[in-house]
Amino acid sequence: MASSQINVKEQAKKAQIAGKALSILSTNDKNEALLIIADELEKNYSFLLNENQKDLDKGKEKNFDSAFMDRLLLTKERVNDFANGLREVVKLKDPTSEIVSEWTLENGLKVKNVRVPLGVIGMIYEARPNVTVDATGLALKSGNAIILKGGSSALSSNKAIVSVIHEALNKTKIPVDAVQFIASTDRKATEQLFTLKQYIDVLIPRGGGSLIETVVTKATIPVLETGVGNVHIYIDKEADVEKALNIIINAKTDRPAVCNALETVLIQKDWFMNHKDLLISKLNEYNISVHGDKEAVKMIPGSVEAVEKDWAEEYLSLDLAVKLVNDIQEAITHIEKYGTKHSEAIITENQNIAEQFLQEVDAAAVYHNASTRFTDGSALGYGAEIGISTQKLHARGPMGLPALTTTKLQISGNGQIR
């Protein structure tokens, strides 16, 4: 037990030292390293798939559901995808050394506010091996060292990916120690990571609600909180039928197991009564299971009555909570009570109602007549993301490269004193 804790501390020390060396490297040096990592991942795909199979076999033994197994699965195509993701990060603007603002004081002092790396990022995540690559690429491009702690269910996959990354880094100017992986499955090792404030500058948890809550509650290091997505769409009385049906189906079924997928639809009662047959037909066509309020259950065949838990649930499946409401105010009140400040949407042709929703709903992303599936770094033009922040300090929404930096004042004088 103690040895794993000491090991984590030593890894954090190494990451901090490596991070300082990394922070002064040029953009070209960092880009070259990312391209080499991408090439090595593709070359070693057979090794990665073999190691991934060990995790898949264990997952089958533990009866993990199909959605979980899909997140865990690596294929040659997926390896190529996250290698290409690194190549896309290379194309992104390097935020470090960017001058955010500059000015000269009356006494002649020249002040620059410049972007600099955060330092060392601790990344804690669950069964998504692609996060190992995505987070590493974004951290290195923004000049940060990273300590990775993936879920135990993807241990073999993540170890293999990091070993390939290390092999690649040996051919670059980036220190190998800039990428650390905690291979221990001991919870005490993870909790040790939460308290190494002298070495780690920020923690980013990415996963389910219990993981995020554990990190937020136990960490003594600042946390960039990525949120659970209890996502709502409100269908207003003046919603276009075709838009509403298309958006709901896309938001629920495109990738049900992601955080920007729809979980609850709130429907204005008049709209529902006028269009319920079309809606029910679409829900049946896509095998969507409805958990409805008492009114909805009476009119939607095969639905089950929702309990309190359903309104707060992130299903990550083809289950959908359905509630009939009188108006936008009732919808907003429901979202305020059960929402997770991730992504919320309204479908309406009434611009005034849309503006009310966009202004009053408190979430990282609010939509009018569009699918919530766009809450994603690449989809919104960030190029890539390390997670989606649902908090309000430092960063909110998809966190791209600038979110992995802070600022520093550089002040130049000519002997001024105060």
N, C-alpha and C positions, 0 to 999 in steps of 0.2 A: 504493500500500500504506500508506504513512505517513498519507496524508490520511484514509483510512477509520478508522485508529486514533485520530487526533486528533478526528475527528468523534464517535466513540463516547465519548471522554472528555468532550467538550463536552456531549453528550447527558446523560451521567451527572451532570455539574455542574448542568445545567438541572433535571434531575429532583430533585436534592437540594434546590435552592432552592424549587422548586414544592411539594415534599413538606412543607417546613416551613410553608408557607402553608396547604396542605391540612389539616395535622394539627390546626389550631385552628378549622376550620369546624364548624358545628353539624351534627347528624344531619339536620335538615331540609334544609340546603344540599346535603348529599351525596345524600340521597334524591331531591331535585328534579333534580339533575344526572343521576342514573341513569335517571330516567323520561324525561328529554329525550333521552338517548342511545338508549333503547329505541325511542322514537317515530321518531327520525331513521333508525335502522337499518331499520325497517319501510318508511318512506317511500322509502328509497333501495335497495330490494331489487333492482330491475332493474339498477342500476349494479353492485351487488355480484355478481349472477349473471353479468353480462357479463365482469367481471374474473376471476371464478372460472373461467369457460370457458377463459381463457388458460392457467391452470394445468392444467385437465383435458386440454387439447390437448397440452400438453408431456408430461403423464403418459402419454398414449396413445403418443406418440412414443418414450418411454423404456420402454414395455411394463410399467408398474407393474401389479401384480396387482389383482384386483377388490376385495379388502379394503382395500388402500391407496387405491384410487380412491374407494371409498365414504366413507372418512374425509375425503377431500379435497373431496368434492362438497358444494356449497351448492344448496339449493332454496328457493323462497319459504317453504315450511313450516319449513325449518330456520332460516332467518333469523327468522321469527316466533317459533320456539322459543327462540333465544338472546336475543331481545328480551324475551320473557316471563320468561326466566331472570333478567334484570336486575330486572324488576318483582317477582320473588320475593325477590331479595336486598334490595330496599327494605323488604320486610315483616319481615326478620330484625332481631333486636336488635343495635344498634350496640354493640360491645364496648368502644369507647374511652371512657375516663373512668369505667369501671365500678370501683367500690371492691371489690377482691378480699378485703381484710381490713383491719381497723383496730383499734388498741389504744392505751392510754395507759400510759406508763412511770411508775414510782414517782416519778421526778423531775419529772413533769408534762408531759414531751414527748408530743405526740400524733402517732402514726404511721399513715399510710394507705399501703396498697399498691394502686396503681391501674393499670389497663390503659392502655397507650399504643401508638401505631403502631410498627412496626419501623423505618419510615423510607422506604427505597427498596428495592424488590424487583426483582431481575433474573429474568425468566421466560424460560427457554430450552426450546423445544418443537418438535415435528415437525409432520407434515401434518394438523393439526386446526384449521381456521380458527375453530371455535367457542371454542377455548381463548383466542383473542385477546379475545373478548368476556367470557367467564367470568372470566378472570384480572383483566381491567381492572375489572369490576364489583366483585369481592371486594376488590381492592386499594383502590379509591377509597372503598368503604363503610367499610373499616377504617382510613382515613386515611393510606394509603400511596401514594407515587408508584410507578410501575412502568415498567420498561424491558423491552420485548418483543423477543425474538429468535426468530422462527418459522423453520421449515425452508424451504429454498430452493424446494421443490416447491409451496409455498403462497404464494409471494412476492406475486403480483398480488392474490390474495384478501386477504391480511393488510394490504397497503398500502391497499387500498380500504376495508376495515373501519376501520382507524385514521384514515383521512382523514374518514370519517363521524363517528367519535368526536370528533375534533378540532373539526369543524364544530359539533357539538352542545355541546362544552365552552365554545365561545365565547359561548354563551348562558347560562352558569352562573357561579357564583362559584369553581369549581375551575379553577386555572390549566391552560391547554392543555399546558404543559410537564410536567404531572404524568403524562402518558402519552407515553412515548417508544417509537419503533419503529426498530429497526436494519434498514434496508432492504438493506444490503450482503450479498452472498453470499460474501464473502471470509472464509475461516476465521480469518484473522488478526484480523478485526474482532471475531469471536465470542470469540477467546482474549483479546483486550484487555479484554473485558467481565469475564473471570474474575479480573482482577487489580486492578480499580478499587475497592479496599477503602475508600479514603478517601471514596467517594461512595455506594457500594452496600452495604446492610446484610446482604442475604441473597440467595442464588441458589436458584432452584427449577427443576431440570431435569424435564421431563415428556416421556417418550418411551421408546424402546427401550433395551436394556441398554448398547449401545455409547455412546449419548449420555450416559446417566447416569454411566457409568464415566469418560468423558472429563472431565465437569464435576467429579466428585468428585476425580479425580486431579490436574487442572491448576489448580483454583481456589484462590486465596488468601483468598477470601471465604467465610464460613460457608455451608454448603449444607444446605438442607432436602431430603433425598434421597427422591424418590418412586420406588417400586420396580417392578421387573419382576415380573410375576406368574406364577411357576411354581407354579400352584395344584393342590393335591391334595385328593381326597376318599377317605377310607378307609371301605369297606363292611365292617362288623363281622359276625361270625358271627350275631349276633342282630339284624341289620338287617331292618326291614320291607321286603318286596319292592316294594310299590307306591311307598313313599316313596323308596327307593333309586333306582328307575328314573326316576321323575319328576324328582328332584333332579339326577341325572347329566345327563339330557337337557337340562334347563333351563340348568344351569351350563355345558354345552358348546356348546349351539346357540343360545341366546337372542341373544347377540352374541359370536361366537367371537373377534373381533379386539380385545377389551378386556382390561384387565389382571386383572380378577376372574373371568375365564372359566376353566373347568376345563381342565387340561392333562394330569394324570396321575390315574388311578383305581387305588387299591390295594384288592384284594379278598381277604377271608379265604377260604381255599381251600374249606372246607366249604360256605360260602354260594355260592361260584361253582359248585361241582359240583351243588348242589341247584337252582340257578336260571339256569344258563348259557343255556338255550334262550330264555328270556324276554329275557335281557340281550342276546344276539346278535340277536334279532329287532328289539329297539328300536334297537340300534346301526345295523343295516342300514336300518331305516325312515328314519332321519335322515342316512343317507349318511356316517356317521362312520368314518373310516379308522383302524384299530387298529395300533399298534406295540406288540407284546406281548413278554413274556419267553418263554423257551423253552416253559414249560408252557402258557401262554395261547395261543400260536401254534398248538400242536397241536390245540386245541379250538375256535378261532375261525376259521371259514372266511374266506379273503380277507385275513387279517391278515399283517403282515410282522414279522420278528423285530427287536426293538428293539436298537439299539446304545447305547453309553454316552451319546452326545450326546442321545438321546431323553429320558433321565431328567432332563436339565437344560434341556430345550427349552421355550421359550414359543412354542408353535406359532402362536397367533393365527389358527387355521383349524379345520376340522373333523377334524383329526388328533388322536388321543388315545393316550397311552401307558397300557398296562395291565400291572399286575404282580400276581401272586398271592402272598399272604403267609400265614404261619402264624397270626399273632396281632397284637394292637395294638402290642406292643413292636417287632416287625419293621417295622410301618408307621411308627411314630414315628422309628425309626432311619433309615429311607429318607428321610423328610421332613427330618430334621436334616441329612442329607448333601446333598440336592438342592433343598430349599425356598429361597425367596427372602424369607421372613418377611412375606409379603403376606397371603394368606387360605388357611386350611386347614379341612377339615370332616370330621366323622365321622358316619356313619349307623348308629345302633344303638338298640335298645330297652332296653339295659342301662345304667342310670343310673350305676353305678360305673365302667364302662368309659368312658362319655362324660365323666365328671368327670376321669378320668385323662388323657384326650386333651386336654381343655380346659386343664388345669393344666400339662401337660408340653410341649405343642407351643408353640414360640416363634414367634409371628407377630403381626402387627398386629391381625388378626381371626381368631378361631377359632369354628367353628360346630358345633352339634349338631342334626342332622335339619333342615337348611335349606341352600338354595343359596348358594354363595359370591358370586353376582351381587349380593347385598345390600351388599357392601363398596363403598359409594357414598355421598357426602355427603347427597344428597337422599333416598335410600332409607332411610338410618339416622336421619333427622331433623335433620341438620345444616343443612338448607336448601340448601346449595350447598357445593362444595369446589374448592380450587385444585389438588388432587392428593392422592394417598394416600401418606403417609410410611411407610416400612418401617424407619426408624431409631428410636432410643429417646430421644434428647435433644430437648427442646423440644416436639415434636409427634410423634404416632404415629397411624397410621390416616388416615381421611379428614380433610383439613385444612380446616375452615370458618373463619369470621371470627375467632374467638378465637386460632387458630393463627397469624394474621398480626399478632398483637400481642405485646408483651412487657410487663413491669411496671416501675413506677418507685415508689420510696419517697418520699412527700411527708411531711416532718417539720416540725411547727410547735412552736415553744417560746416562752418568755417570758424570754429572757436566760440560759437554762441554759448552763453551761460544764462541761467534764469535767476 
